[in-house]
Amino acid sequence: MPQPRALENIRVVDFSWVRAGPWATRWLGALGAEIIKIEWPESERGRLPSSTTPQNLEVNLNTSGNFNDTNVNKKSLSLNVRSAKGLEIVKRLIGVSDIVIENFSSRVLRNWGLGYEEMCKIKPDIVYVSMSGYGHTGRNHHYTTFGPVAQSVAGLTYLSGLPDKPPAGWGWSYMDDTGGMYGAMCALTGLYHRNMTGRGQHIDQAQMVSSVPLNGPALLDFTVNKRGSRRAGFPPGNRAHWPGTPLVNNYRGPTVAPHNAYRTDPGGYNDWCVVVCHSDDEWRALVQVMGTPTPDKFATVAGRLEHQDELDAHIEAWTMTLDKYELTNRCQAAGVRALPVQSAEDRVEHDPQLRHRDMYLPMEHPALGTHKVQNAPFKMSETPAVNHLPSPLIGQHTREIVEGLLGYSHEELRAGFDDGTFWPSKRARFAYQEEMLQ
């Protein structure tokens, strides 16, 4: 018997698009909720032609690899919610669901006739999670946002980059992923409250505000020390202290050396390992691992910080004799904090810990074929969180939902395709849509 999943029998109406909202519902689906994604072929940005489409496949609404990763564990209902018939159908769906999630700007659902007050008339205990950029209240609630502009206003761009250079964006839109996790947390909290009290609620999450905590203790540095943040002289995650600057703790814990990324054998673009020693005891352990004579001036943290350039050259002369994984194994065996710098290929194909924890398992997709997809980064002993459905083809589950769940007739389904409720009348249908109409 398969183990039950934590959100078994919970149904989510998912109006979300692009990344942040779909990332939230992705994880609710992994926890066992039935996710019904409402989408329309003219507006789902995530399905648009993408560089993540495998080169041997036709580029269409079903072949974006990025969409496939973001939308596993969901069903797809293609529906024109802006039509009278489409609005009636989605209201009936909300009436048999537990949670509604969307990440449009603050006025969109209200303009459709689906504001929270209207939802409550349909389902009084509905849990409604809105994930707009600026929230649904405040002077700027109508502002629209996207990854780079949201990073800037949240303070993240200000801290990224090098001194005297333009502020830099982040390598990925982390706010979409962290915002999605916040969205899932909001939905679960609202669901718990409903189960305890019988009352639903509107949870108004502002993506921009949710990203502010990603700045770390910079707020404390300003409020307590009256010290404004500046872009560091060396990117965080490398040296804990940049020579020639005041010896100030830069929010990351002890100011120590060694604390850097070191080149490893064979010296290619991705051959690096990060080594950090938080104490003199850890340094002595690293010296033993290296097995080479070491100057006395490196014996203390103060000495290592004072001679950091020479220290790094000394360490890298040794790290260049080993590949990054062998170096990691030797250091970790001696209690030294060291881990390899890993590319996407390293993480998916070569990392034994991620392999053991089933982080990347293959899933078969009807359009993309079999590819590895990332799983939940946590383990649950009694109610496993697992990917159980590949991302849906657009409108793939329309008949299942409209006829099977909502009780419309097959004739009404066919009429909805003919009049543009379930698919644009002038747009060619996919073969699987033609089959559901037979």
C-alpha positions in Angstrom: 0.0 0.0 0.0 1.4 3.5 -0.9 1.9 5.8 2.1 -0.7 8.6 2.4 0.5 12.1 1.6 0.0 15.0 4.0 -2.4 17.1 1.8 -4.5 14.1 0.5 -8.0 15.3 -0.5 -7.0 19.0 -0.5 -7.9 20.8 -3.8 -6.1 24.0 -4.9 -7.4 26.3 -7.7 -4.1 27.6 -9.2 -4.3 30.9 -11.2 -0.6 31.6 -10.8 1.9 32.0 -13.7 5.6 32.5 -14.5 7.5 31.3 -11.4 6.7 32.5 -7.9 3.1 31.3 -7.7 3.7 28.1 -9.6 6.6 27.3 -7.3 4.2 27.5 -4.3 1.7 25.2 -5.8 4.4 22.8 -7.1 5.2 22.0 -3.5 1.6 21.8 -2.3 1.3 19.2 -5.1 4.3 17.3 -3.9 2.7 17.2 -0.4 -0.4 15.5 -2.0 -2.8 18.3 -2.8 -4.7 18.2 -6.1 -3.5 21.2 -8.0 -5.8 22.4 -10.9 -3.9 25.0 -12.9 -6.2 27.5 -14.7 -4.4 28.7 -17.9 -5.0 30.2 -21.3 -2.7 29.7 -24.3 -2.6 33.4 -25.1 -1.2 34.5 -21.7 0.9 31.8 -19.9 4.4 33.3 -20.1 6.1 30.1 -18.8 4.9 28.1 -21.8 6.2 30.5 -24.4 9.1 29.4 -26.7 12.0 28.9 -24.4 15.7 28.1 -24.6 15.0 25.2 -22.3 13.2 23.3 -25.0 15.4 20.2 -26.1 16.9 20.9 -29.5 15.3 17.8 -31.1 11.8 18.9 -30.3 9.3 21.3 -31.8 9.0 24.5 -29.8 5.4 24.8 -28.7 3.3 25.4 -25.6 4.2 21.9 -24.2 7.9 21.8 -24.7 9.4 24.3 -22.3 11.8 22.6 -19.9 11.5 25.4 -17.4 7.7 25.1 -17.4 8.1 21.4 -16.9 10.3 21.8 -13.8 8.1 24.5 -12.3 4.7 22.8 -12.8 5.1 19.2 -11.9 2.3 17.7 -9.7 -0.5 19.6 -11.4 -3.4 19.2 -13.7 -4.3 21.7 -16.4 -7.6 23.2 -17.2 -7.6 25.6 -20.2 -10.3 28.2 -19.6 -11.2 31.7 -20.7 -12.1 33.1 -17.3 -12.9 36.4 -18.8 -15.9 34.9 -20.6 -19.3 34.6 -18.8 -19.3 30.8 -19.3 -15.7 30.5 -18.1 -16.4 32.6 -15.0 -19.3 30.4 -14.2 -17.2 27.2 -14.5 -14.4 28.5 -12.4 -16.8 29.6 -9.7 -18.2 26.1 -9.6 -14.6 24.8 -9.3 -13.9 27.2 -6.4 -17.0 25.8 -4.7 -15.5 22.4 -4.4 -12.0 23.5 -3.6 -10.1 24.4 -0.4 -7.4 26.9 -1.5 -7.1 29.6 -4.3 -3.7 30.9 -5.1 -2.7 33.6 -7.6 0.2 36.0 -8.2 -1.3 38.7 -10.4 -1.2 42.3 -9.6 -3.7 43.4 -6.9 -6.7 44.3 -9.1 -6.8 41.4 -11.6 -9.0 38.9 -9.9 -11.3 41.6 -8.6 -11.7 42.9 -12.2 -12.6 39.4 -13.3 -15.4 39.3 -10.6 -13.4 36.9 -8.4 -12.4 39.1 -5.5 -12.2 37.6 -2.0 -15.7 38.8 -1.1 -17.1 37.1 -4.2 -15.2 33.9 -3.4 -16.6 33.8 0.1 -20.1 33.9 -1.3 -19.2 30.7 -3.3 -17.2 29.0 -0.6 -17.3 30.7 2.8 -14.3 28.9 4.2 -12.1 29.3 1.2 -8.4 30.0 1.9 -7.3 32.7 -0.6 -3.5 33.4 -1.0 -2.7 36.4 -3.2 1.0 36.8 -4.0 1.2 40.2 -5.8 4.4 42.2 -6.0 3.3 44.9 -3.6 0.4 43.3 -1.8 -3.3 44.4 -1.9 -3.0 47.4 0.4 -0.9 50.5 0.6 -0.2 53.4 -1.7 1.7 51.3 -4.3 -0.3 48.2 -4.2 -1.1 48.5 -7.9 2.6 48.5 -8.9 3.7 45.6 -11.1 7.0 43.9 -10.5 9.4 41.3 -12.0 12.6 39.7 -10.8 15.2 42.4 -11.4 13.1 45.4 -10.4 11.8 43.6 -7.3 15.4 42.7 -6.3 16.4 46.3 -6.5 13.6 47.8 -4.4 14.0 45.0 -1.7 17.7 46.1 -1.2 19.3 43.0 -2.7 20.8 44.8 -5.7 22.3 47.4 -3.5 24.4 44.8 -1.7 25.4 42.9 -4.9 28.5 43.7 -7.0 31.8 45.4 -6.3 32.6 48.9 -4.9 32.6 51.7 -7.4 30.9 49.5 -9.9 27.1 49.5 -10.8 25.0 47.4 -8.4 24.6 43.9 -9.8 21.6 41.6 -10.2 21.6 38.2 -8.7 22.4 35.0 -10.6 18.9 33.8 -10.4 15.5 35.3 -9.4 15.7 34.0 -5.9 12.7 36.0 -4.8 10.5 33.9 -7.1 11.6 30.7 -5.4 11.7 32.1 -1.8 8.4 33.9 -2.5 6.9 30.6 -3.7 8.0 28.9 -0.5 6.4 31.7 1.5 3.3 31.2 -0.6 3.2 27.5 0.3 3.7 28.3 4.0 0.8 30.9 3.8 -1.5 28.3 2.2 -0.7 25.7 4.9 -1.2 28.2 7.7 -4.5 29.2 6.3 -5.5 25.6 5.9 -4.6 24.8 9.5 -6.6 27.8 10.7 -9.6 26.7 8.6 -9.4 23.2 10.0 -9.3 24.5 13.6 -11.9 27.2 13.3 -14.0 26.4 10.2 -13.2 29.9 8.8 -11.2 30.8 5.7 -9.3 34.0 5.2 -7.5 36.1 2.6 -3.7 35.9 3.1 -2.2 38.9 1.4 1.5 38.1 0.6 3.6 41.0 -0.9 6.4 39.5 -2.8 8.6 42.5 -2.5 8.2 42.6 1.3 8.8 38.9 1.5 12.2 39.4 0.0 13.4 42.1 2.4 14.5 39.5 5.0 16.9 38.1 2.4 19.2 41.1 3.2 20.2 39.3 6.4 21.3 41.4 9.4 21.9 44.6 7.3 18.8 46.1 9.1 20.5 45.5 12.5 23.7 47.0 11.3 21.8 50.2 10.4 19.5 50.4 13.4 22.0 49.3 16.1 25.4 50.4 14.7 24.1 53.3 12.6 26.3 51.9 9.9 25.0 51.9 6.3 25.6 48.8 4.2 28.1 48.9 1.3 29.0 46.5 -1.4 31.8 44.5 -0.1 35.4 44.6 -1.5 35.3 40.9 -2.3 32.2 38.9 -3.0 30.6 37.3 0.0 31.4 33.6 0.2 35.0 34.1 -0.7 37.3 36.0 1.8 35.8 36.9 5.1 38.0 40.0 5.1 39.3 42.0 2.2 42.9 43.3 2.8 43.2 47.0 3.2 39.7 47.5 4.6 38.7 47.9 8.3 38.5 44.6 10.1 34.8 44.7 10.5 32.5 41.7 10.8 30.5 41.7 7.6 27.4 39.9 8.8 28.7 36.4 8.1 30.0 35.2 11.4 33.7 35.1 12.4 36.2 37.1 10.4 38.6 34.3 9.7 41.2 33.0 7.2 41.5 30.8 5.3 38.0 31.6 3.9 38.1 31.4 0.1 37.6 29.4 -3.1 40.8 27.6 -4.2 41.6 26.3 -7.7 41.9 22.5 -7.9 43.3 20.0 -10.4 43.0 20.1 -13.4 42.5 23.8 -13.2 39.5 24.2 -15.5 36.6 26.6 -15.3 34.7 24.6 -12.7 37.6 23.2 -10.7 37.3 24.9 -7.4 36.9 24.0 -3.7 35.9 26.3 -0.9 37.9 25.9 2.3 37.1 27.6 5.6 38.9 27.3 9.0 36.9 28.9 11.9 39.6 28.4 14.5 43.3 27.8 15.0 42.5 24.2 15.8 40.8 23.8 12.4 43.8 25.4 10.8 46.2 23.0 12.4 44.0 20.1 11.1 44.2 21.6 7.6 48.0 21.8 8.0 48.1 18.1 8.8 46.0 17.3 5.7 48.2 19.4 3.5 51.4 17.7 4.9 53.6 20.6 3.8 55.8 23.0 5.9 53.8 26.1 6.9 55.3 29.4 8.1 54.8 30.3 11.8 53.1 33.6 10.8 50.1 31.5 9.8 49.7 30.0 13.3 47.0 32.4 14.5 43.9 34.0 12.9 45.4 37.4 13.2 48.6 36.3 11.4 46.6 34.6 8.7 44.5 37.7 8.1 47.5 39.9 8.0 49.2 37.7 5.4 46.1 36.5 3.5 47.5 36.8 0.0 50.5 34.7 0.9 48.3 32.3 2.8 45.9 31.8 -0.1 48.9 31.2 -2.5 50.3 28.6 0.0 47.0 26.7 0.2 46.3 26.8 -3.6 49.7 25.3 -4.3 48.4 22.2 -2.5 44.8 22.3 -3.7 46.0 22.3 -7.3 47.5 18.8 -6.7 44.0 17.2 -6.1 40.6 17.2 -7.8 37.9 19.0 -5.8 36.1 15.8 -4.6 39.3 14.1 -3.3 40.2 17.3 -1.6 36.8 17.6 0.0 37.0 14.0 1.3 40.4 14.5 2.8 39.5 17.8 4.5 36.1 16.5 5.8 37.8 13.4 7.2 40.0 15.7 9.3 37.2 17.9 10.4 38.0 20.8 8.1 35.1 22.6 6.4 35.6 22.2 2.7 33.2 21.5 -0.1 33.5 21.5 -3.9 32.1 24.3 -6.1 29.4 22.4 -8.1 27.9 23.2 -11.5 24.4 22.0 -12.5 25.9 18.9 -14.1 27.8 18.2 -10.8 24.7 18.4 -8.7 22.5 16.3 -11.0 25.0 13.7 -12.1 27.9 13.5 -9.7 26.9 14.5 -6.1 26.5 11.2 -4.1 24.6 12.9 -1.2 21.9 14.3 -3.6 21.7 11.0 -5.3 21.2 9.2 -2.0 18.4 11.6 -1.1 16.7 11.2 -4.5 16.9 14.9 -5.2 16.8 14.4 -9.0 14.7 11.5 -10.3 13.6 10.9 -13.9 10.0 11.6 -14.9 8.4 10.8 -18.2 6.7 13.7 -19.9 4.4 13.1 -22.8 6.0 15.8 -24.9 9.5 16.2 -23.5 10.4 12.5 -22.9 12.2 11.3 -19.8 14.2 13.9 -17.9 15.3 14.3 -14.3 13.2 16.7 -12.2 14.1 18.1 -8.8 12.2 16.6 -5.8 11.4 18.1 -2.4 14.5 19.0 -0.5 13.2 17.3 2.7 12.1 13.9 3.9 8.9 13.0 5.7 8.9 9.6 7.4 5.1 9.1 7.4 3.7 11.2 4.6 6.3 11.4 1.8 6.6 14.5 -0.4 7.2 13.2 -3.9 6.7 14.2 -7.5 3.8 12.1 -8.8 2.7 13.9 -12.0 4.8 15.4 -14.8 3.9 19.0 -15.7 0.6 18.9 -17.6 0.2 19.6 -21.3 -1.9 22.7 -21.7 -5.5 21.9 -21.1 -4.7 18.2 -20.7 -7.2 17.6 -17.9 -10.0 19.8 -19.2 -12.4 16.9 -19.8 -11.5 15.2 -16.6 -12.3 18.3 -14.6 -15.2 19.7 -16.5 -17.1 16.4 -16.9 -15.7 14.3 -14.2 -15.4 16.8 -11.3 -17.9 19.5 -12.2 -20.6 17.3 -13.8 -20.9 19.1 -17.2 -22.1 16.9 -20.1 -19.9 16.0 -23.0 -22.0 18.1 -25.3 -21.4 21.1 -23.0 -17.6 20.4 -23.2 -17.8 20.3 -27.0 -19.8 23.5 -27.1 -17.2 25.2 -24.8 -14.5 24.3 -27.3 -16.6 25.6 -30.2 -17.4 29.0 -28.6 -13.9 29.7 -27.2 -14.5 28.9 -23.5 -11.9 26.1 -23.3 -9.7 27.1 -26.3 -9.4 30.0 -28.6 -11.7 29.3 -31.6 -9.1 30.3 -34.2 -6.2 28.5 -32.6 -5.2 25.0 -33.8 -5.9 22.3 -31.2 -3.4 19.7 -30.1 -4.1 16.0 -31.0 -5.0 15.1 -27.4 -7.6 17.8 -27.3 -9.2 16.4 -30.4 -9.2 13.0 -28.8 -11.0 14.3 -25.7 -13.8 15.6 -27.9 -14.4 12.4 -29.8 
